[in-house]
Amino acid sequence: MAQEMTATADGSRGTAASAIRRHELAAFLRHRREHIAPEQVGLPRGSRRRTPGLRREEVAQLAAVGVTWYTWLEQARDIQVSVQVLDALARTLLLDPSERSHLFQLAGAVDPTPATACPSVTPAMRAVLEQLEPYPACLQNSRYDILAHNRTYGLLLCDLEAVPPEDRNCMILSYTNPDWQSSIVHLAETQRLMAARLRAAMAGHLGEPAWKMLLGRLRTESPEFREVWERHEVVSHRSKRKEFLNRHVGRILVDHTDLWLSPDVGPRMVTYVPADDESRERLEKLHAIALARATP
């Protein structure tokens, strides 16, 4: 009897906590909506607008969700909210990183986008990346998110600083970014091997929102990825010799090494060491270009 009463009490507390989160989420969404001017999201203000902020209908349209569904969300109804919808709302409502994190916490969901701050990216690791210059190096996770990089890597395949943080993923860049693609000499082979490695790594992350979102985006944005993915190829290694055609210094031949940061196959430091003297000289030149760009 006592156990049943405890279970009932725990269930009641859980239900109450869920209701509180829903009401906090509803209030947060209303507040953000009411404080965004139409002009901030490219909408005309019009002469008959009675509110300085956005209408519910406008938020729903911009986020590509149903008006009724979004209205229920602002009314704290007990409805399911996917991470894709939360991501769309965060973008529509122009949330900064702290506000975005708050949104996902209130919804009881895990933000699937690459974190701007990663436990693996310590000041010490950033110092190591810098000390490896002029050799290109970066920190990646098993999902191919680029967590940090040094200056030479930042100009190796494209101008990485010009790429939005949410797009700094080697899979996304290899299949959708023309500058990145044009820098890879053996592009088709590289794309195929990367997709096969992604499939192998994904076996340990099935159902995780971040992985599902990455896969969904690749399938949506790249017919080439869809074709390669349907082959169901799996590899657990990558080729060690890479050839790039850099727009600033020309052909670069490098040997690729992964330095794992933990016993698990997760975060790793990716390094590229020149395979010949000509490539060494060109990487030094590329580093000098990167330094010149970084100088105010």
C-alpha positions, 0 to 999 in steps of 0.5 A: 500500500505504501509503495502504491501511495509513493508511486502515485505521489511520484506520478502526481509530481511528474505530472505537475512538473510537466504542466509547469514546464508547458506553461513556462514554455507557452509564456516564453513563446508568447513573450518572444513572439510579442517582442519581434518586429515584423521587419526583423523577419522580413514581413511588412508591418502594415497599417492595421496591425494591432500588436507591435510583435508577430501574430501567431499565424505569422510564427506558424507560417515562418516555422512551417507548422499548423496555426492550430497546433502552434496556438495549442502550444502557446495555450500550454496544451499537452502536445508532443513537440519534435526537435525539428519543430523546436529548431524551426521555432528557435530560428523563427523567433531569433533566439540566441544560444541561451534562449535556444537552450532554455526553449529545449529545456522547457520542452524536455528535449535535447538540442540536436544542433552542434554545441558551440561549447563542447567539453572536448574543446578545452583551452589546452586543446585549442592551444594544441591546435594552434601549436600544430600550425602550419599543419591543418588540424581540427576537432571533430566528433563521430558525427563529423561536426567541426568543434574547433579548428586552427587557422590553416584548416580554416582556409584549407577547403573553404573559408570556414569562418564564413560558414554558419556554425550549424553548417560546420559539419564535414558531411554537410559541407562535402555534399552541399558546399560548392567551395568545399567540394571543389577543393577535394580532388577525389570528391566522389570517392571521398563522399562514398567513404564518408557516407559509409563511415557515417553509417558505421558510426550511426549504429551506436546512435540510432534514434538520437535526435542529432543523428536523425536530424543530420541524416534527414538534412542530408537526404533532403538537400543532396540527391548524391547523398541519397543515392550513396546512402542507399548502397548500405556500405559500411567502413570503419576506416578512412584513407590516410592520403588526401589530395586537395586543390586549395584556391589560394596555394594550389595542390596539397598532398597530405597524410591524415591522422586521427588522434582520439581524445577518449577511449570511446570512438567519439571526439578526435583531433584530425591532423593533416601532415604534408606528404612532400616538400612542395605541399609543406611549402604550400601549407606554410604559405596558406598559414601565412595567408590565414595569419594575414587575414586574422591581423586587424 
